[in-house]
C-alpha cells in the first residue's frame, strides 16, 4: 500500500472559506438583479412610459378619428399592456357605419386601429340636414350633416320609403366606380312610371332613369354617356332603351347599349 | 326516095326523142334511187319527217342557288297569249271560238297586259284583213303571270288563248348581276324553235350543266294525222339541267347591294366594285359592281364587264400591303427607324415623289407611321433603299399579282405591270403605274389571314343534279402559294391594325364598332385620257381592303369607288367607309361571329395608382393622359390628398380633385356637380352653402383666390335645361307639352 497523501483540515479551511464566499457573492448578485428588475418593471408600469402614447386610426372617411378613439375607450393614461383587443374591436364595431376593425400594437406604445366603413350609398335630405344611407340600407338618423361629403350622391324627393329602399339596395350593389358618377338623384314619379328618377351626373349630363331597372342600366351608363359628346346638351334617357334628346329639340338620338348581349 | 327518106327520118327522130326522154327519166329514177336526194333533200328523212310527228319534252333548266340554298336564278311558269281570228275555227261549235268583238277585246285586255288599246285593235284588224288564223301580241302578250292569265280568263273573251311556257327569273333583281348573268332565247340549230341558253355570267359558263337536254315523243302518223297501227313510238325523257350552287351568300350580297345602291344614289360615282370573301377559304361571299342591271329586264346594260375580275386599274395605296409584307419577310423593315417625309427623290436627276398632302409630309416620322399616314415617300424609300426593286418584283410574282387568279368566272383579265424605269418601280410599290384587278389584290391579301398561305378565290361551290342526289362537282379550298411566313403575316396585321386604330391612321373611318380589324386605304389617281392624271375634285379611285376580326379574320372585303361626287377630294372615303362598315358589321353579326370589341370602346374604370407624395405635374400628366378631368388645388409640387383617393377604381369621365402641399386656391366651379363641390369642401374642410340643383353657375369665392378651412363657400346651381328655358322659353314649353303627350300614349 502506498502512502496516502493526507492533507489536514487545517490546511484546507482557507480554501473552503474562499469558496463559500464566492457562492454567497453570486447569489447576492442574482437576487439583487432580480429585485432591481422588479423595481424597474414596477417603475415602468407606474410611469407614463407604459401608457398608450398614441392611437392611430386608418382608412376612415366618414367616421371621425376622434369618434373612433372615443369608441375604443383607449386613453392615454391607460396602460399599453392592459388593452383587450377583442373588447376594443367589439366596441368600435358597435358603430353603425363601421363594418370591420383590426387593432394592432405598434412599436412599444402606439396603437393602430384600422377600420372598414360601410360605404354610404347616398344622403337623404330631411328638413335642412342630410342623413347618410349605408350600403346595408340603414338610414343613419342620428348622424345629421349640414353638408354631405363627396362620397355618395344626394337623394331628393323620396317621400315614400319603398322606392328609396329599392334604389339604395341597387346603389349598394352597383360598382362603386359607377356610383361615383352620380351627383344628385330626384324621385319624380309620373303617372305612367312611378319609378322615374332624374339624375345629374358628374360627367355633366341630366339623366332620366327608372328605379326598376336602375342597376342594369347604370352598369352601361359610362359607355352610353361616352357616345354623347360634350358639345351636345340635353337629356339622356336610359329608362327605356337609351337615347339622347337635345334641349329645344324633339329629335332623338339612339344610343347603343349592346353590352347586355 | 325522098318519101322513104322523109318517113325514115321522121320515125328516127321520134324514136330518138322518146328514147332520150325515157333515158332521162330512167336516169333520174336511178339517180334518186341511188342518192335518195331530190334537190338536196334527203327523201328518206323527208318521208320520216312526213310520217313521224314528234313533240318535244322540254328539259327544265337547272337553278342557281346561293350557299344557303336560296334561289338566285329560277324558272317560273308564264303564259303567252294569242288570239284566234279565223271564223272557220268556230264553224262546228255552238259557241264562238274566235275573236268576234275586236273593240271590246281590245279595251278589256289593254289595262291587264299594259298595251295601248289602239295597238291591240291594229294588230287584230290587220290580222283579219290578211286572213291570218291567229295573231300574237309581242312582248306584251308574252310572259304573263298566272294572275294575269286568270284575270283575262275571267273576262270571258272569245278567241283568246294561252300557251304555257317557262321563263328564267331572278328573284333578287339587280343582284350580283355580273356574276349570275342571264339567259337569252335563241333559235336552235335547225331553226325550228327558240330555246333558252345562257348568254352571260354563270348562266353562260355552266350552260351545258344548267341547260339539260330536251327529250321527245316520236310516233308515226298518216297523212291525215292518224297514228299508224303497229308503229314505233319513241319516248326519250328529258334530262333536266343541273343545279349550280354558288359561294355567294344571299344575305351578305343583299347587304352589299343595298349599301352600294345608297352610295350610288347619294354620290353618283362613275363605277364601284366590291367583293366580300372568306379569306380562309377563298370563297367569294358577295361580289357586285356598279353600274349594274336587272337580269330580268336587261334594260340599259351600261357595263358588260364584271369589273371585279375584268377591269385592271391602278389600285393606289392598298398595294402598299404587299410592299410592306415583302419588306418584313425580307427582314429589311424597321418600323421604328425614322425618315424625313414630304418629298424625296432618288438623286438630283430624278423627279420628286411627294406625300399625298401636297408633299408637305409629317416631318420626321417612323416607318410604322409611314404606313399609318400612307406615306408615298416612306414606301418609295422602303422599296428603293431597303427592299430593292428586283426583290419586290419577286414578291409580285409570289403574290401572283402578275397572273390571273383563275377564279371560276369567265372574262378575267390581268393588268399591266410597268416596271422598267426606277420611277415605274416606285410607282408600282405605291400602287400607281401598274394595274391590277380587285380580285388579284384580294387573292394576295388572303395570305395575311392564313398565316402566309394564299388561297385561290372561287365562286362555284358545287354542281348537283336536279334532285340533289348526285354531286357532279364540288369545290375545295386550294392553297396556291405561300408568299410570306406566318410571322410576317402577323406583323403586317399588327401594323395594318394601327392604320385603323391610330390617330394618325388613314383608316380611322373604317373602324368597326364591334370587331377588331385591320386594313389599308387607297386613293388612286386616275390616268387622264389626255395624258397625266386627272386632278378634279373627287376624281380618284377611293378604295379599301380590310379584314375582321383581326386575330382570326372571318371576312375580307375590298371596295373601290371611282369618282364619287363629293365636295372635297378627301371626303371620297366616306363612300368606301360607309359600304365597308355597313357590310362588314352586318355580315359578321349575321354569321354570328363573336364580337371581340365593344362599340363604345369599352369604357372601363381605371384604378388610380399611387398619387400621394409624388410630383404634381407628373401625376396631372398621367391622369390627363388616361382621360381624367383633373382639378389641382394649390400650386405645391407634391400631391398630399385627393378625391377619389388613390387605389380607387374610377371611370375616366369622373373629375379628380388633387390637393397639393402648397397654399390652396379656389378652382373655377362652373358646371361642377354638387357632388364634386362636396368633395372639394371635404378636402379643404371648409363650410358650404348651396342652392339649386344640377350644375354650378355661380360661386362666391372667385377662382384663383386662396382658400383654407376657414373659408365659407356659397354656390348656386341650376340644371342646363333651366338655362335653356330662359333662352328660349316658348319652344321649351311646347316641347314639354309634346313630351307629355308622348308619354301619355305609352
Interface residues (C-beta under 8 A of the other chain):
Chain A: X61 X147 X148 X149 X150 X151 X153 X154 X156 X175 X176 X177 X178 X180 X181 X182 X183 X184 X186 X190 X192 X200 X201 X202 X203 X204 X206 X222 X223 X224 X225 X226 X227 X233 X235 X247 X248 X249 X250 X256 X258 X259 X261
Chain B: X513 X514 X595 X598 X599 X600 X601 X602 X603 X605 X643 X644 X645 X648 X649 X650 X651 X653 X654 X655 X671 X673 X674 X675 X676 X677 X678 X679 X680 X681 X682 X687 X688 X690 X693 X694 X695 X719 X720 X721 X724 X728 X731 X732 X735 X738 X739 X743 X744 X746
